[in-house]
Amino acid sequence: MCGPWSKSTAVSSPVPTLSLQTLGAQYTILRTIGQGGCAQVKLAHHRLTGAAVAIKVLQKWQNQAYPIRSEVGIMKMVNHPNIISLLQIIETEENIFLILELADGCELWDWIQQVGYLHEGLARKIFRQIVHAMCYCHDLGIVHRDLKPDNIMVDPTGKVKVIDFGLGALVTPGMKLSRFCGALQFGAPECFLRQPYDGTKVDTWNLGVLLYFIVTGTLPFEGDTFQELEWQVLLGEYDVPPHFSQELQDIIRCLLTVNPMERPTLKDIMEHPWLRQEDEGSSNHCDDMNPSCLDPAIMTAMADMGFNPHDIRKSLLHRLFNEPMATYGLLQCQARKQDDSISQAKPVQPGITPFPTPTDPATFPWYQKRTVDRPAIRVFLSLSLKSDSPEDSQQVGKRLRTATMPVIPSHCLQKRTPILNAFGVSTKTQHSGTTDTIQGALRAWERRMRRIGASLIQLCSCLPPKKKKVVPQKEG
């Protein structure tokens, strides 16, 4: 099942019914948003909160051909603002379900395809977050081995999330890996030579190819045949656009050092002058669910649902990835998004009662006890099929992430590059970040809130209608 794949085979390989019944007690599965040779990704609703999540379905019987335990272990370890978060693990006889945060925005690949390339200032902002995330992983002994624009999600504010650790591995200092995997056009020279390799140095090379793609919209190594691509990579030959700054040229040259022994570590790269420009500072670690300082509003809401506060603290303290931990994380994510939306709105006039905030327990009236079967779904995150326009509804699930055919060296290599799994079999990414439906629902909610706010201000203070805000165009 990890070999050739087509759209028809994806449709004819549903998740076993018994497993879905176990999962369905807590989540409502809507549709498949990602498909690979060895995994599916489902879009789902959390029944208690109505929050949207991504559920990665790993099949146990494929354990010999797909290192699912490694991926589960990696996801349980990471806790970083620029890495997709694991919320819950549900294990059945046939499957392991990874309940994952649903990333906002779109894949970096799609964004670059739309805009062509990013100017250096914006590229630096995006790339710095990716390097921070991977430095954090390397400190934990985690290598990704499949860093490419398909596995980088970027939201409308420019925040990055690294996704899909399906080909990741746990390593120790000096440890060499022998399984060759990832996209061919992102492959490091040592992989083409079939030599045992340092996984951290392969990630560094991947990031060099990724940065080149961000600032040019093309890939540095593109041969018409496998042999041509291999020759270019081993020689380290690529075109350098004349508009690149000297610092940008130098950091790409460092990342794409052919000899892995001379290739710098990501900690060295973080000190490079190009990345240190306009550095506003960023955190390498994010412990949002700290059991020593839990949000009282969320605790109140969960108590109303029927959760025991002691169980909540225990789940977060020991990172059990169970139902209490997932519910707390989803409520916290919802509250943070509401805070961000309110902070960006025009402040209300003094003396007028402000809009309720997510830190106020009164804002959680829609949650039901866990003993109630009827789902309590928040309006502003509802994923019903109703959308702003007929075009929006037609775009639901428009871009299904799929697997590709096995690599045949004599064939031409396309822009969407094939991926080798750990056994040399071609696959493609198995995780998708979000859908147009979520963005449409959020936009509709934001428009409603703005209209309500404008009406209240006019009624209470007799202010003239607010003028339409003119947003200056971004550089590049």
BELQUITA-V819562 format. One line per field, one symbol per residue. ss: DSSP state (h for helix, s for strand, l for the rest). psi: psi as a letter, one per 20 degrees, with the letter a starting at -180 (. if undefined). A space follows every 10 residues. Layout:
ss = ???
psi = ???
//
This chain:
ss = llllllhhhh hlllllhhhh hhhhllssss ssssslllss ssssssllll lssssssssh hhlllllhhh hhhhhhhlll llsllsssss slllssssss sllllsshhh hhhhhllllh hhhhhhhhhh hhhhhhhhhl lsslllllhh hsssllllls ssllllllss llllllslll lsshhhllhh hhllllslhh hhhhhhhhhh hhhhhhllll lllllhhhhh hhhhhlllll lllllhhhhh hhhhhlllll lllllhhhhh llhhhhllll llllllllll lllllhhhhh hhhhhlllhh hhhhhhhlll llhhhhhhhh hhhhhhhhhh hhhhllllll llllllllll hhhhllllll llllllllhh hllllllllh hhhhllllll slllllllll llllllllss lllllsslll lllllhhhhh hhhhhhhhhh hhhhhhhhhh hlllllllll llllll
psi = ijcqqrhhhg hjmrpqghhh hghihhqopg rpiqpahjqq pqprpphhij qprpopopph ijhhiomhhg gghghhhqnq ijppqphqpp pahhrpoooq poprbrqhgg ghhgifrqrh ghhggghghg ggghggghhi kpqgjlorhh koppriijpq pprnkhjrqp rqpipqqipp rrpgijqqhh hhilqqqohh hghggghggg gghgihjrqh ooqhrggggg ggghikpqqo qiiprhgggg hggghkpgoh hiprrhhghh jqhhhipkoj pqpiqomhmo iimqohgghg ghhhijqphg hgggghgjmi lagggggggg hggghghggg ghhirpqqqq ipprqqqiip hijkiiqrqi iphpqnppgi jpkriprhrh hghiipkgnp prqrqqpohi qqprgnqqpp aijjpparqj qqgrrhgghg ggggghgghg ggghgggghh jkqrqpqppo pqqqq.
//
